[in-house]
């Protein structure tokens, strides 16, 4: 966690082909592995992330994780 980024890691889901990362309820990015670095954040701001793993035609959703970037919001 920095002023403008969050380094996200999660447990890999067996047979998952894609992970979809949602930030504050809105789709942000897809990843093919269990890691994503989000560099588009604002200092001193809270964000809630959810990861959805795609396994075949099913999606498995993580619990929400709320984090706050370091620094002071402008």
Buried (B, 14 or more C-beta within 10 A) or exposed (E): EEBBBBEBEBEEBEEBEEBBBBBEEEEBEEBEEBEBEBEEBEBEBEBEBBBBBBEEEEBEEBEEEEBBBEBEEE
